Amino acid sequence: MKFTEFNLDDNILEAVSHMGFDEATPIQEFAIPRILAGKDLIACAQTGTGKTAAFVLPILHKLANKPDSNTNTLILVPTRELAIQIDQAIQGFSYYISVGSIAVYGGGDAVSYTEQERALKHGRDIIVATPGRLLSHLAQGYVNFKHVKHLILDEADKMMDMGFAEDIEKIIKHLPAERQTLMFSATMPPKIRSLSKKILHHPEEITLAVSKPAEGVTQAVYLSYDAQKIEVLKYLLKEREDYTSIIVFTSQKAKVNEIVKHLRSAGHKALGISSDLEQDAREEVLIGFRSKRIRILVATDVMSRGIDIKEINMVINFDAPRDAEDYVHRIGRTARANTQGEAVTLINPRDMLRMHRIEELIEMEVPRLTLPEALGEQPKWSLKAENDGNRNNNHRRGRGGDSRKPRGNGGGQRHNKNRRANNGGNKTKTDRQ
């Protein structure tokens, strides 16, 4: 379906065309007409499928001829990176219409806080906010949400995982009862179902490809001891010198600088990003990565849903994510919008059970490749290995093997489709607000 078939405002269509979009993605095709019709909506679709445009475009259409500057739409998101990303998308799609927006998040200076205060007090058409920072403004008593007509929760499952459920309910108490509420999520755990019953009114539901990597992602696993991982990483990068944009994910903030140090000593242009960086420093790193001045970005999971950069060739998981769902979001940074990409995960003995849970979730076995002989003998796949730890963490000489890049989409064996990984309980909020 083409965007022109939605009967959107001509100025919005001009911006859409200027940004190079023509055909709507499935989530856009299903969601846009329902949002235009004023329906509450709960939509479940994997990352990288165009969810942002699915809710931004119909909202902008409604605001195209809005006569005042009162706050009309509130968008809640889990991280500052996602807030910035959505605000930038709004600015692009609204280029030819008079609609204003602002991203409200923590970590900025006094000037940015004052700008946020002014927008919340006097009105801005669209507010994109993290729950923690928005609550701090609400506590001051000057926020004017009397005219809000649309509430959108993006990455709702991530907000639940980060412990924002109570904050969201507090924020909603400041909004008019008569409003359109839209909830977008990559997964649909019981916590989301429970919240939706509280805040949505007779919602229509869309579910597309729950917890599945995009079709264009070629996945593979290298079994490796911790002491081998840096050399495996260097090997992967050397074999893909034509790749201009690569993200390396690690579950530990402490490893970010260590990995960057090794890569830069090997001559690679790499920078790290985590919640430890101030916001200005984060944005500077992302600008360098977007412009291709920085080839490799080393990041923690705080970035797995907050990066919207085109043409990321490859994602390397230096270790397995703690939650199976985060694997889908990590590798969803590549192969976005029907493009192709590659995702390789380095798995030590302790992480084999986590990888097994990931495979249960995505319902396929990820191909395991053999390390080159020069990198030493690799661990044997075993779900009991988690108890063994990394006792053989030193390099050991072994047989060589097939070190070729994976091709195709793996073609792994399907598991029982009714099985799902257990994502555990709520996590605590962090400085990712």
N, C-alpha and C positions, 0 to 999 in steps of 0.2 A: 504494500500500500504506500502511495506517495504522500508526502506531507501536504501537498495541495488539496488532497481529498478530505482533509479535516475541516476545511472552511475556516482556517485561522485568519487572523488579521493580516492584511496584505503586507504591512510593514514587518511583522514577525516572520512571515514566509520569505521576505527579502533577506532578512538576517540569516535565516536557516539556510537559504541557498548560498549566500555569501560564505558561510562557514563550511560549505561543501557537503551538506546533507541533502539527500533526495528521497531515499526509501526509508520508511519507518521500520524499526525493529519490532519483534513480536510484542514486547512489553509496552512499547509506545502505541502500537496498533490497538491493543486491548484497553489501555488505561486512558488515553487522551479523550476518546468520546465519552467515557463514563465520568471523567472529571468535568468535562464541559457541561454534562447533563446535571451536575450538582450532586452526584452520588458520593457517599462515603465509600472508601475503598481500602481493602487490605491486599497488597500485592507482594508476591513472593517470586523473586527472580534472581539468578546468580549475578555476581559482580561483572561489570563490563558489558551489560546488555542494553545500556541506554536509559537507565532508570531516571537519571537527573532530568533529561529532556522530557521524559514521560510525564513528570509533574510540573516542570517549569513552563513548558510551552502553553498548556491550557490555562495556567494561572496568569501568565502574561497576557493571553488573549482577553481574559476577563478584566485585566487592569489597563488595557490599551487606551481607553477613553475615560479613565478614572479622573474626576474633577478635583479631588483633594489629595493631601499628602498624609492622611491618617494611615497608621499601620494596618494593612489589610491581611497580610500573610505572615505567619510565623513558621519557620522551618527549624526543627530541632535535629541536631546531628551529634555523634559521639566525640569527634575530635576537631581540633582547630584546623587541621589540614583539609578535612572534608568541608568545613564551613567556608574556607577560602576557595576551594575548588568550586562549590556550588555558587558562591557569590560571583566568581569569574564567569561561570556559565550563564548566569542571569544577565550580567553586563553584556555578554556577547549576543545573546538572543534578543535583548531589549535595545539593541543599538539604535534602531530607528523609531522607537517609541519613548514616551516620557515616563519611565518607571525607574524609581530609585531603590537601591538595596544596600545593605551593610552586613558584614560578618561580625558577629559579637562573640569573642572568645578571650580566654585568659592569656597571660604571658606577654602582653604588650606594655608600652610605656604609658605615662600619664596622659599624653596627647591622645593616644588611641582610646583610652578609657573615657576621656572627656567627649570625644566624637561619638562613642557608643551611647553615652548618657544623653547627649543632645538628640540623637536619632530616636531613642526610646521614649524620650519625654515629648518631643514635638512631632514625631511620626516619620516613618520611612515606609514606603510601600511594602517592601519585603524585608523581614529580619531573618537572618540565618544565624543560629546561635547554638553554642554548647550549653548544656543544662547548668553546669556549675557557675559559669560566668553570668548567665542570665539571672539565676537566683540571687546573686550578689547585687545586681541592679534592682531586682524586684524588692529586695529588702530595704532599699533606700526610699521607696514610696513614690518615685517620680515616673515609673513606667506607665504608659498609656496604651492599654490593649483593649479599650472599650469597643473599637471598631473592627477587631480582627474577625475575618470571615472564613479564613482557611488556616488549618493547622496541619502541618506535614511532619511526620516522623520518618527520617531517612536512616537506614542502617539500624532499625529498631532492635534487632537481635543483639547487635554490638553494644547498644546502650544498656540493654538488660544485663549483658555479661559484665559490663563495667560498673554495675550497681546503681544505675541512674533511675530505676523504676520509681522510687519514692520522690525523687526530684521532679520527674516528669509529672507526676500526679499533683505536686505542689504548684507547678507552673500552670497546669490546666485549670486550676481553681481561679486563676486570674483572667481567664478567657471567657467570652460570652458563651452561653450554653448553645445558642443557635449559631452553628458554624458547620463548615464542611471539613471533615477530618480524613486524612489520607495516611496510611501506614505502609511503608516500603521496607522490606526485609529480605535478606538473602536466604534465611532459614525460618522455619516456623515451629520453634519449640513451644512447650506448654505455657511458658511465661508470656510469650507474645499473644497467644490465644486469650489468656486471662486478661491482659491489658486491653486488647481489642474490644472485649466484651464491655469493659468499663467506659471506654471513650469514643467508640464508634456507634453510629446509629444505623441499623439495618444495612451493614456494608455489603457491597458486592466484592467478590473475591477472585483474584487472578493468581494462579500458581504455574510457574514455568520453570522447568529444569532445576528443581530444588537440589542444592548441594552437589552440582556437577561442574567440573571444569569445562571451559569453553572447548568446542570441537577442535579449534585450531591449535590447541596446546599439545605439543609432543612431550610426553612425560618419561622420565627415567630415574633410576636409583643407582647410586654407587654405594656399596657397603664399604665402610672405611673406619679405621680406628681414629681417635681424636688426633693422634700425632701425625696422621697421614693427611688430614683434611686440608691444610694449607697447600700442600703440594698438589693434591687433587684439584683444588680450586685453581691454582696456577696452570695446571695442565688443561683444564677446561677452557680457560681464557685464551691460552696460546693456540688451542685448536680452533678458536672462533675469532680470529683477529679481524674478520670482516664485520663483526657485530659492533655497533656503535653505542648501544644503550643496554646496560645490564644491571639488574638489581640483585644484591646478595642479602638474603634475610637471615638473621640470627635471633634466637629467643632470649639472648642475654645482652643487656646494655653494655656490660663490661667487655664483651667480645668485639664490639663495633670498632673501637680504636685499634685494638690488636690486629684485627683483620685488615683494616685500612693501612696500618703500618707495614705489614708484610707485602701488601699489594703495591704500595708506592715504592718500597725498596726493590721490587721486581720491575719497576718501570711503568706501572699502570697508573693512569689518571683516575684516582679514586678518592671519594670523600664519604664520611659517615654522617648519619642522622639518627637521632633518638630523642626521647623526651627530656634528656639532660640539656639539650641545646636551647638557647633563648630563641624566641620566635623569629627575630630578625636574622639570626644565623641560619635557622632552618630554611627560611625563604631564600636566602642567598645560595644555599646548597642546591635547592630545588631549581632555581633559575639556571645555575651552572649545568645541572643534569638535563633540564629541558632543552637548553641550547646546544647540547652535545659537547660542550667544553669539558665536562666531566663524563667519562665513559662508564664508570662503575659507581653505583650508589650502594653503600652498605647500610642496612636499616634494620630496625626492630619491628615487631608486629604493629606498633603504633602507626606505622606507615602503610600497612597492608591494605587499608581501605581508604587512605587519604591521598593517594597518588593517582592522578588522571593525566598520564603522559602518553602520547601516541608513539607507536613504533618502538616499544620496548622489546628488544629481540629475545631476551632470555631472563629467566628468574632462576637463581641458584639458592636453594635452601641449605645453608651451612649446617643446620641441624633441623630436626623435625619440630614443628610447632607444638605447643602444649595441648592445644585443642584441634581436633580433626578439622573443624570448620575453618580454622585459620589457614589451613593448607589450601583450601579452595580460593580464599581471598588473596593469599600470597601469589599463587600462580596465575590468578586472574588479572594481575598487572600486565601480563603479556597476552597476545592474541586477542586484543580487544576489538570490538566492532567487526567481527568476522575476518580478522587478519590471522596470520600464523605466528607462532612463538614456540619457545622451548623452555621446559622446566626440569631441572635436575636437582635431586635431593641427596645429600650426603647423610648416611645413616650409620651410627655406631651401634654396638651391641645393646646399649641402654635404650636406644630409641626404636628398636625393632618392633616392640609392642605398639608404640605410637603409630608407626607406619602401617601396621596391621589394621589398626582402628581407622586410619585414613582410608585404606583400601576398602574396608567395609562400608564407609560412608559414601565413597564415590563409585562403589560397586564395580570395581575393576582391579586387577592386579597390575601394578606399575612395573614395567620391565626392569630387571636388574642387570646392569652391565658389569663386565669384568674390568678391574683396574689394569692399566698397563703394567707389565712385569717390573719396570723400573721403580714403580711406586710401592712394591712389596706385596706380600700376601694380604688379602682382605679377610674380614671376618666371615664366618659361615652364617647363613640366615637361620635364625632360631628364635622362637618366641620365648624360650627359656633364657636367652642371652641377657635379658634385662636384669636377672639376678646375679649374673656373672660379672657385671660391670665391664670395665675396660682393662682387664688384667693383662691383656696382650697389647698394650698401647704403643710398643716400640715398632719401628719398621721391621718387617721380616721379608726376606726374599721368598718369592714363590713363583708359580707358573705365570706366564703371560696370558693374555686373553684378548677378547674382542673389545677394543677400546674405541670403536667407531661411534660417531654421533648417532643417537636414536633417530629413526625415521618413522613416519606414520604416527598413529595415535596409540600405539602400544598393543592394541588387539588383545588385551589381557582377558583372563577368564572372568566371567560375571559371577558375583556372589549373590546370595539371596537378597532380592530387592526389598524385602521387608525389614531387613536388619539396618539398624542405624547406630552410629557411634554415640556413646554417652558423653555429653559435653561438660558434665560436672555442674557444680553449683555456681552461684553468682560470684563474680570477682569484685574486689573492692575498687573504688574509684581511685584514679591516679592523677598525676599532674598532666594528663593528656587533655584535660578540659580545654 
